């Protein structure tokens, strides 16, 4: 679980570096893409991992 968390932090750092290179309009589009990515990928993954841990 900590590994996943560390990976998310690292991804966030890279995203911020990329965001620093884009314009304000691009920032809006990019932010919505990242937001939907979190909702579709990272949150379900975390929930599944948590459930898996509690069952064992």
mmJSON file of the N, C-alpha and C atoms, coordinates in Angstrom:
{"data_MODEL":{"atom_site":{
"group_PDB":["ATOM","ATOM","ATOM","ATOM","ATOM","ATOM","ATOM","ATOM","ATOM","ATOM","ATOM","ATOM","ATOM","ATOM","ATOM","ATOM","ATOM","ATOM","ATOM","ATOM","ATOM","ATOM","ATOM","ATOM","ATOM","ATOM","ATOM","ATOM","ATOM","ATOM","ATOM","ATOM","ATOM","ATOM","ATOM","ATOM","ATOM","ATOM","ATOM","ATOM","ATOM","ATOM","ATOM","ATOM","ATOM","ATOM","ATOM","ATOM","ATOM","ATOM","ATOM","ATOM","ATOM","ATOM","ATOM","ATOM","ATOM","ATOM","ATOM","ATOM","ATOM","ATOM","ATOM","ATOM","ATOM","ATOM","ATOM","ATOM","ATOM","ATOM","ATOM","ATOM","ATOM","ATOM","ATOM","ATOM","ATOM","ATOM","ATOM","ATOM","ATOM","ATOM","ATOM","ATOM","ATOM","ATOM","ATOM","ATOM","ATOM","ATOM","ATOM","ATOM","ATOM","ATOM","ATOM","ATOM","ATOM","ATOM","ATOM","ATOM","ATOM","ATOM","ATOM","ATOM","ATOM","ATOM","ATOM","ATOM","ATOM","ATOM","ATOM","ATOM","ATOM","ATOM","ATOM","ATOM","ATOM","ATOM","ATOM","ATOM","ATOM","ATOM","ATOM","ATOM","ATOM","ATOM","ATOM","ATOM","ATOM","ATOM","ATOM","ATOM","ATOM","ATOM","ATOM","ATOM","ATOM","ATOM","ATOM","ATOM","ATOM","ATOM","ATOM","ATOM","ATOM","ATOM","ATOM","ATOM","ATOM","ATOM","ATOM","ATOM","ATOM","ATOM","ATOM","ATOM","ATOM","ATOM","ATOM","ATOM","ATOM","ATOM","ATOM","ATOM","ATOM","ATOM","ATOM","ATOM"],
"id":[1,2,3,4,5,6,7,8,9,10,11,12,13,14,15,16,17,18,19,20,21,22,23,24,25,26,27,28,29,30,31,32,33,34,35,36,37,38,39,40,41,42,43,44,45,46,47,48,49,50,51,52,53,54,55,56,57,58,59,60,61,62,63,64,65,66,67,68,69,70,71,72,73,74,75,76,77,78,79,80,81,82,83,84,85,86,87,88,89,90,91,92,93,94,95,96,97,98,99,100,101,102,103,104,105,106,107,108,109,110,111,112,113,114,115,116,117,118,119,120,121,122,123,124,125,126,127,128,129,130,131,132,133,134,135,136,137,138,139,140,141,142,143,144,145,146,147,148,149,150,151,152,153,154,155,156,157,158,159,160,161,162,163,164,165,166,167,168],
"type_symbol":["N","C","C","N","C","C","N","C","C","N","C","C","N","C","C","N","C","C","N","C","C","N","C","C","N","C","C","N","C","C","N","C","C","N","C","C","N","C","C","N","C","C","N","C","C","N","C","C","N","C","C","N","C","C","N","C","C","N","C","C","N","C","C","N","C","C","N","C","C","N","C","C","N","C","C","N","C","C","N","C","C","N","C","C","N","C","C","N","C","C","N","C","C","N","C","C","N","C","C","N","C","C","N","C","C","N","C","C","N","C","C","N","C","C","N","C","C","N","C","C","N","C","C","N","C","C","N","C","C","N","C","C","N","C","C","N","C","C","N","C","C","N","C","C","N","C","C","N","C","C","N","C","C","N","C","C","N","C","C","N","C","C","N","C","C","N","C","C"],
"label_atom_id":["N","CA","C","N","CA","C","N","CA","C","N","CA","C","N","CA","C","N","CA","C","N","CA","C","N","CA","C","N","CA","C","N","CA","C","N","CA","C","N","CA","C","N","CA","C","N","CA","C","N","CA","C","N","CA","C","N","CA","C","N","CA","C","N","CA","C","N","CA","C","N","CA","C","N","CA","C","N","CA","C","N","CA","C","N","CA","C","N","CA","C","N","CA","C","N","CA","C","N","CA","C","N","CA","C","N","CA","C","N","CA","C","N","CA","C","N","CA","C","N","CA","C","N","CA","C","N","CA","C","N","CA","C","N","CA","C","N","CA","C","N","CA","C","N","CA","C","N","CA","C","N","CA","C","N","CA","C","N","CA","C","N","CA","C","N","CA","C","N","CA","C","N","CA","C","N","CA","C","N","CA","C","N","CA","C","N","CA","C","N","CA","C","N","CA","C"],
"label_alt_id":[null,null,null,null,null,null,null,null,null,null,null,null,null,null,null,null,null,null,null,null,null,null,null,null,null,null,null,null,null,null,null,null,null,null,null,null,null,null,null,null,null,null,null,null,null,null,null,null,null,null,null,null,null,null,null,null,null,null,null,null,null,null,null,null,null,null,null,null,null,null,null,null,null,null,null,null,null,null,null,null,null,null,null,null,null,null,null,null,null,null,null,null,null,null,null,null,null,null,null,null,null,null,null,null,null,null,null,null,null,null,null,null,null,null,null,null,null,null,null,null,null,null,null,null,null,null,null,null,null,null,null,null,null,null,null,null,null,null,null,null,null,null,null,null,null,null,null,null,null,null,null,null,null,null,null,null,null,null,null,null,null,null,null,null,null,null,null,null],
"label_comp_id":["UNK","UNK","UNK","UNK","UNK","UNK","UNK","UNK","UNK","UNK","UNK","UNK","UNK","UNK","UNK","UNK","UNK","UNK","UNK","UNK","UNK","UNK","UNK","UNK","UNK","UNK","UNK","UNK","UNK","UNK","UNK","UNK","UNK","UNK","UNK","UNK","UNK","UNK","UNK","UNK","UNK","UNK","UNK","UNK","UNK","UNK","UNK","UNK","UNK","UNK","UNK","UNK","UNK","UNK","UNK","UNK","UNK","UNK","UNK","UNK","UNK","UNK","UNK","UNK","UNK","UNK","UNK","UNK","UNK","UNK","UNK","UNK","UNK","UNK","UNK","UNK","UNK","UNK","UNK","UNK","UNK","UNK","UNK","UNK","UNK","UNK","UNK","UNK","UNK","UNK","UNK","UNK","UNK","UNK","UNK","UNK","UNK","UNK","UNK","UNK","UNK","UNK","UNK","UNK","UNK","UNK","UNK","UNK","UNK","UNK","UNK","UNK","UNK","UNK","UNK","UNK","UNK","UNK","UNK","UNK","UNK","UNK","UNK","UNK","UNK","UNK","UNK","UNK","UNK","UNK","UNK","UNK","UNK","UNK","UNK","UNK","UNK","UNK","UNK","UNK","UNK","UNK","UNK","UNK","UNK","UNK","UNK","UNK","UNK","UNK","UNK","UNK","UNK","UNK","UNK","UNK","UNK","UNK","UNK","UNK","UNK","UNK","UNK","UNK","UNK","UNK","UNK","UNK"],
"label_asym_id":["A","A","A","A","A","A","A","A","A","A","A","A","A","A","A","A","A","A","A","A","A","A","A","A","A","A","A","A","A","A","A","A","A","A","A","A","A","A","A","A","A","A","A","A","A","A","A","A","A","A","A","A","A","A","A","A","A","A","A","A","A","A","A","A","A","A","A","A","A","A","A","A","A","A","A","A","A","A","A","A","A","A","A","A","A","A","A","A","A","A","A","A","A","A","A","A","A","A","A","A","A","A","A","A","A","A","A","A","A","A","A","A","A","A","A","A","A","A","A","A","A","A","A","A","A","A","A","A","A","A","A","A","A","A","A","A","A","A","A","A","A","A","A","A","A","A","A","A","A","A","A","A","A","A","A","A","A","A","A","A","A","A","A","A","A","A","A","A"],
"label_entity_id":["1","1","1","1","1","1","1","1","1","1","1","1","1","1","1","1","1","1","1","1","1","1","1","1","1","1","1","1","1","1","1","1","1","1","1","1","1","1","1","1","1","1","1","1","1","1","1","1","1","1","1","1","1","1","1","1","1","1","1","1","1","1","1","1","1","1","1","1","1","1","1","1","1","1","1","1","1","1","1","1","1","1","1","1","1","1","1","1","1","1","1","1","1","1","1","1","1","1","1","1","1","1","1","1","1","1","1","1","1","1","1","1","1","1","1","1","1","1","1","1","1","1","1","1","1","1","1","1","1","1","1","1","1","1","1","1","1","1","1","1","1","1","1","1","1","1","1","1","1","1","1","1","1","1","1","1","1","1","1","1","1","1","1","1","1","1","1","1"],
"label_seq_id":[1,1,1,2,2,2,3,3,3,4,4,4,5,5,5,6,6,6,7,7,7,8,8,8,9,9,9,10,10,10,11,11,11,12,12,12,13,13,13,14,14,14,15,15,15,16,16,16,17,17,17,18,18,18,19,19,19,20,20,20,21,21,21,22,22,22,23,23,23,24,24,24,25,25,25,26,26,26,27,27,27,28,28,28,29,29,29,30,30,30,31,31,31,32,32,32,33,33,33,34,34,34,35,35,35,36,36,36,37,37,37,38,38,38,39,39,39,40,40,40,41,41,41,42,42,42,43,43,43,44,44,44,45,45,45,46,46,46,47,47,47,48,48,48,49,49,49,50,50,50,51,51,51,52,52,52,53,53,53,54,54,54,55,55,55,56,56,56],
"pdbx_PDB_ins_code":[null,null,null,null,null,null,null,null,null,null,null,null,null,null,null,null,null,null,null,null,null,null,null,null,null,null,null,null,null,null,null,null,null,null,null,null,null,null,null,null,null,null,null,null,null,null,null,null,null,null,null,null,null,null,null,null,null,null,null,null,null,null,null,null,null,null,null,null,null,null,null,null,null,null,null,null,null,null,null,null,null,null,null,null,null,null,null,null,null,null,null,null,null,null,null,null,null,null,null,null,null,null,null,null,null,null,null,null,null,null,null,null,null,null,null,null,null,null,null,null,null,null,null,null,null,null,null,null,null,null,null,null,null,null,null,null,null,null,null,null,null,null,null,null,null,null,null,null,null,null,null,null,null,null,null,null,null,null,null,null,null,null,null,null,null,null,null,null],
"Cartn_x":[0.838,0.0,0.877,1.932,2.847,3.551,3.839,4.491,3.578,2.29,1.309,1.242,1.212,1.144,2.373,3.543,4.787,4.771,4.237,4.15,3.23,2.118,1.179,1.859,2.604,3.333,4.324,5.052,6.041,5.361,4.229,3.456,3.018,2.526,2.096,3.237,4.42,5.585,5.878,5.84,6.076,4.985,3.733,2.607,2.802,3.211,3.415,4.51,5.565,6.636,6.118,5.286,4.693,3.732,2.936,1.975,2.67,3.848,4.593,4.952,4.952,5.373,4.208,2.983,1.841,1.16,0.324,-0.369,-1.599,-2.223,-3.387,-4.547,-4.831,-5.937,-5.645,-4.431,-4.041,-4.156,-3.834,-3.912,-5.316,-6.332,-7.719,-8.045,-7.689,-7.954,-7.197,-5.935,-5.061,-5.576,-6.009,-6.509,-7.733,-8.627,-9.822,-9.461,-8.465,-7.998,-7.407,-6.56,-5.932,-6.995,-7.976,-9.044,-9.799,-10.161,-10.889,-9.998,-8.685,-7.744,-7.722,-7.669,-7.723,-9.0,-10.139,-11.417,-11.513,-10.998,-11.151,-10.106,-8.9,-7.794,-7.344,-6.907,-6.233,-7.174,-8.343,-9.267,-9.795,-10.293,-10.72,-9.591,-8.382,-7.239,-6.998,-7.052,-6.828,-7.909,-9.153,-10.273,-10.116,-9.772,-9.572,-8.439,-7.349,-6.21,-6.628,-7.388,-7.835,-8.722,-9.655,-10.543,-9.74,-8.779,-7.95,-7.196,-6.688,-5.921,-6.801,-8.023,-8.886,-9.382,-9.524,-10.006,-8.956,-7.679,-6.638,-6.428],
"Cartn_y":[-1.204,0.0,1.26,1.24,2.383,2.587,1.478,1.572,2.294,1.935,2.589,4.081,4.391,5.785,6.558,5.959,6.595,6.816,5.851,5.973,7.131,7.27,8.372,9.713,9.806,11.044,11.37,10.356,10.555,11.003,10.374,10.767,12.225,12.591,13.971,14.951,14.589,15.463,15.672,14.587,14.665,15.503,15.279,16.033,17.529,17.882,19.298,19.903,19.142,19.631,19.843,18.922,19.063,20.249,20.391,21.49,22.845,22.91,24.17,24.617,23.669,23.972,24.302,24.22,24.462,25.79,26.245,27.524,27.368,28.483,28.48,27.673,27.823,27.09,25.595,25.234,23.83,23.268,24.116,23.692,23.213,23.941,23.563,22.19,21.993,20.71,19.586,19.859,18.86,18.458,19.457,19.194,18.279,18.498,17.656,16.235,16.115,14.784,14.043,14.724,14.112,13.737,14.612,14.35,13.075,12.93,11.736,10.497,10.682,9.572,9.085,10.021,9.662,8.883,9.389,8.758,7.361,7.187,5.907,4.878,5.333,4.391,4.323,5.445,5.415,5.125,5.76,5.555,4.113,3.557,2.154,1.208,1.459,0.619,0.649,1.832,1.986,1.271,1.414,0.762,-0.751,-1.274,-2.719,-3.187,-2.457,-2.817,-2.827,-1.819,-1.748,-2.932,-3.266,-4.403,-5.692,-5.821,-7.02,-7.182,-6.083,-6.121,-6.49,-5.995,-6.261,-7.705,-8.318,-9.699,-10.691,-10.344,-11.296,-11.231],
"Cartn_z":[0.0,0.0,0.0,0.815,0.86,-0.478,-1.154,-2.463,-3.446,-3.439,-4.306,-3.985,-2.696,-2.255,-2.73,-2.569,-3.016,-4.525,-5.256,-6.714,-7.099,-6.386,-6.655,-6.407,-5.308,-4.992,-6.107,-6.559,-7.621,-8.905,-9.243,-10.429,-10.296,-9.119,-8.876,-9.114,-8.657,-8.842,-10.32,-11.081,-12.529,-13.192,-12.786,-13.34,-13.103,-11.893,-11.567,-12.432,-12.673,-13.537,-14.954,-15.429,-16.758,-16.795,-15.736,-15.668,-15.709,-15.126,-15.111,-16.524,-17.463,-18.83,-19.768,-19.277,-20.157,-19.846,-20.779,-20.602,-19.708,-19.381,-18.493,-19.065,-20.357,-20.971,-20.959,-21.334,-21.304,-19.889,-18.921,-17.523,-17.171,-17.626,-17.344,-17.936,-19.202,-19.858,-19.162,-18.88,-18.276,-16.901,-16.125,-14.78,-14.819,-15.778,-15.867,-16.297,-17.164,-17.571,-16.379,-15.625,-14.452,-13.425,-13.239,-12.283,-12.656,-13.934,-14.359,-14.264,-14.49,-14.347,-12.9,-11.955,-10.54,-10.234,-10.701,-10.398,-10.991,-12.215,-12.907,-12.511,-12.195,-11.991,-10.536,-9.995,-8.705,-7.547,-7.531,-6.416,-6.375,-7.494,-7.464,-7.058,-7.526,-7.178,-5.678,-5.098,-3.665,-2.871,-3.296,-2.613,-2.661,-3.827,-3.977,-3.075,-3.032,-2.181,-0.713,-0.297,1.093,1.443,0.577,0.814,0.897,-0.002,-0.046,1.276,1.796,3.039,4.234,4.278,5.428,5.443,4.265,4.228,4.713,4.56,4.967,6.423],
"occupancy":[1.0,1.0,1.0,1.0,1.0,1.0,1.0,1.0,1.0,1.0,1.0,1.0,1.0,1.0,1.0,1.0,1.0,1.0,1.0,1.0,1.0,1.0,1.0,1.0,1.0,1.0,1.0,1.0,1.0,1.0,1.0,1.0,1.0,1.0,1.0,1.0,1.0,1.0,1.0,1.0,1.0,1.0,1.0,1.0,1.0,1.0,1.0,1.0,1.0,1.0,1.0,1.0,1.0,1.0,1.0,1.0,1.0,1.0,1.0,1.0,1.0,1.0,1.0,1.0,1.0,1.0,1.0,1.0,1.0,1.0,1.0,1.0,1.0,1.0,1.0,1.0,1.0,1.0,1.0,1.0,1.0,1.0,1.0,1.0,1.0,1.0,1.0,1.0,1.0,1.0,1.0,1.0,1.0,1.0,1.0,1.0,1.0,1.0,1.0,1.0,1.0,1.0,1.0,1.0,1.0,1.0,1.0,1.0,1.0,1.0,1.0,1.0,1.0,1.0,1.0,1.0,1.0,1.0,1.0,1.0,1.0,1.0,1.0,1.0,1.0,1.0,1.0,1.0,1.0,1.0,1.0,1.0,1.0,1.0,1.0,1.0,1.0,1.0,1.0,1.0,1.0,1.0,1.0,1.0,1.0,1.0,1.0,1.0,1.0,1.0,1.0,1.0,1.0,1.0,1.0,1.0,1.0,1.0,1.0,1.0,1.0,1.0,1.0,1.0,1.0,1.0,1.0,1.0],
"B_iso_or_equiv":[0.0,0.0,0.0,0.0,0.0,0.0,0.0,0.0,0.0,0.0,0.0,0.0,0.0,0.0,0.0,0.0,0.0,0.0,0.0,0.0,0.0,0.0,0.0,0.0,0.0,0.0,0.0,0.0,0.0,0.0,0.0,0.0,0.0,0.0,0.0,0.0,0.0,0.0,0.0,0.0,0.0,0.0,0.0,0.0,0.0,0.0,0.0,0.0,0.0,0.0,0.0,0.0,0.0,0.0,0.0,0.0,0.0,0.0,0.0,0.0,0.0,0.0,0.0,0.0,0.0,0.0,0.0,0.0,0.0,0.0,0.0,0.0,0.0,0.0,0.0,0.0,0.0,0.0,0.0,0.0,0.0,0.0,0.0,0.0,0.0,0.0,0.0,0.0,0.0,0.0,0.0,0.0,0.0,0.0,0.0,0.0,0.0,0.0,0.0,0.0,0.0,0.0,0.0,0.0,0.0,0.0,0.0,0.0,0.0,0.0,0.0,0.0,0.0,0.0,0.0,0.0,0.0,0.0,0.0,0.0,0.0,0.0,0.0,0.0,0.0,0.0,0.0,0.0,0.0,0.0,0.0,0.0,0.0,0.0,0.0,0.0,0.0,0.0,0.0,0.0,0.0,0.0,0.0,0.0,0.0,0.0,0.0,0.0,0.0,0.0,0.0,0.0,0.0,0.0,0.0,0.0,0.0,0.0,0.0,0.0,0.0,0.0,0.0,0.0,0.0,0.0,0.0,0.0],
"pdbx_formal_charge":[null,null,null,null,null,null,null,null,null,null,null,null,null,null,null,null,null,null,null,null,null,null,null,null,null,null,null,null,null,null,null,null,null,null,null,null,null,null,null,null,null,null,null,null,null,null,null,null,null,null,null,null,null,null,null,null,null,null,null,null,null,null,null,null,null,null,null,null,null,null,null,null,null,null,null,null,null,null,null,null,null,null,null,null,null,null,null,null,null,null,null,null,null,null,null,null,null,null,null,null,null,null,null,null,null,null,null,null,null,null,null,null,null,null,null,null,null,null,null,null,null,null,null,null,null,null,null,null,null,null,null,null,null,null,null,null,null,null,null,null,null,null,null,null,null,null,null,null,null,null,null,null,null,null,null,null,null,null,null,null,null,null,null,null,null,null,null,null],
"auth_seq_id":[1,1,1,2,2,2,3,3,3,4,4,4,5,5,5,6,6,6,7,7,7,8,8,8,9,9,9,10,10,10,11,11,11,12,12,12,13,13,13,14,14,14,15,15,15,16,16,16,17,17,17,18,18,18,19,19,19,20,20,20,21,21,21,22,22,22,23,23,23,24,24,24,25,25,25,26,26,26,27,27,27,28,28,28,29,29,29,30,30,30,31,31,31,32,32,32,33,33,33,34,34,34,35,35,35,36,36,36,37,37,37,38,38,38,39,39,39,40,40,40,41,41,41,42,42,42,43,43,43,44,44,44,45,45,45,46,46,46,47,47,47,48,48,48,49,49,49,50,50,50,51,51,51,52,52,52,53,53,53,54,54,54,55,55,55,56,56,56],
"auth_comp_id":["UNK","UNK","UNK","UNK","UNK","UNK","UNK","UNK","UNK","UNK","UNK","UNK","UNK","UNK","UNK","UNK","UNK","UNK","UNK","UNK","UNK","UNK","UNK","UNK","UNK","UNK","UNK","UNK","UNK","UNK","UNK","UNK","UNK","UNK","UNK","UNK","UNK","UNK","UNK","UNK","UNK","UNK","UNK","UNK","UNK","UNK","UNK","UNK","UNK","UNK","UNK","UNK","UNK","UNK","UNK","UNK","UNK","UNK","UNK","UNK","UNK","UNK","UNK","UNK","UNK","UNK","UNK","UNK","UNK","UNK","UNK","UNK","UNK","UNK","UNK","UNK","UNK","UNK","UNK","UNK","UNK","UNK","UNK","UNK","UNK","UNK","UNK","UNK","UNK","UNK","UNK","UNK","UNK","UNK","UNK","UNK","UNK","UNK","UNK","UNK","UNK","UNK","UNK","UNK","UNK","UNK","UNK","UNK","UNK","UNK","UNK","UNK","UNK","UNK","UNK","UNK","UNK","UNK","UNK","UNK","UNK","UNK","UNK","UNK","UNK","UNK","UNK","UNK","UNK","UNK","UNK","UNK","UNK","UNK","UNK","UNK","UNK","UNK","UNK","UNK","UNK","UNK","UNK","UNK","UNK","UNK","UNK","UNK","UNK","UNK","UNK","UNK","UNK","UNK","UNK","UNK","UNK","UNK","UNK","UNK","UNK","UNK","UNK","UNK","UNK","UNK","UNK","UNK"],
"auth_asym_id":["A","A","A","A","A","A","A","A","A","A","A","A","A","A","A","A","A","A","A","A","A","A","A","A","A","A","A","A","A","A","A","A","A","A","A","A","A","A","A","A","A","A","A","A","A","A","A","A","A","A","A","A","A","A","A","A","A","A","A","A","A","A","A","A","A","A","A","A","A","A","A","A","A","A","A","A","A","A","A","A","A","A","A","A","A","A","A","A","A","A","A","A","A","A","A","A","A","A","A","A","A","A","A","A","A","A","A","A","A","A","A","A","A","A","A","A","A","A","A","A","A","A","A","A","A","A","A","A","A","A","A","A","A","A","A","A","A","A","A","A","A","A","A","A","A","A","A","A","A","A","A","A","A","A","A","A","A","A","A","A","A","A","A","A","A","A","A","A"],
"auth_atom_id":["N","CA","C","N","CA","C","N","CA","C","N","CA","C","N","CA","C","N","CA","C","N","CA","C","N","CA","C","N","CA","C","N","CA","C","N","CA","C","N","CA","C","N","CA","C","N","CA","C","N","CA","C","N","CA","C","N","CA","C","N","CA","C","N","CA","C","N","CA","C","N","CA","C","N","CA","C","N","CA","C","N","CA","C","N","CA","C","N","CA","C","N","CA","C","N","CA","C","N","CA","C","N","CA","C","N","CA","C","N","CA","C","N","CA","C","N","CA","C","N","CA","C","N","CA","C","N","CA","C","N","CA","C","N","CA","C","N","CA","C","N","CA","C","N","CA","C","N","CA","C","N","CA","C","N","CA","C","N","CA","C","N","CA","C","N","CA","C","N","CA","C","N","CA","C","N","CA","C","N","CA","C","N","CA","C","N","CA","C","N","CA","C","N","CA","C"],
"pdbx_PDB_model_num":[1,1,1,1,1,1,1,1,1,1,1,1,1,1,1,1,1,1,1,1,1,1,1,1,1,1,1,1,1,1,1,1,1,1,1,1,1,1,1,1,1,1,1,1,1,1,1,1,1,1,1,1,1,1,1,1,1,1,1,1,1,1,1,1,1,1,1,1,1,1,1,1,1,1,1,1,1,1,1,1,1,1,1,1,1,1,1,1,1,1,1,1,1,1,1,1,1,1,1,1,1,1,1,1,1,1,1,1,1,1,1,1,1,1,1,1,1,1,1,1,1,1,1,1,1,1,1,1,1,1,1,1,1,1,1,1,1,1,1,1,1,1,1,1,1,1,1,1,1,1,1,1,1,1,1,1,1,1,1,1,1,1,1,1,1,1,1,1]
}}}
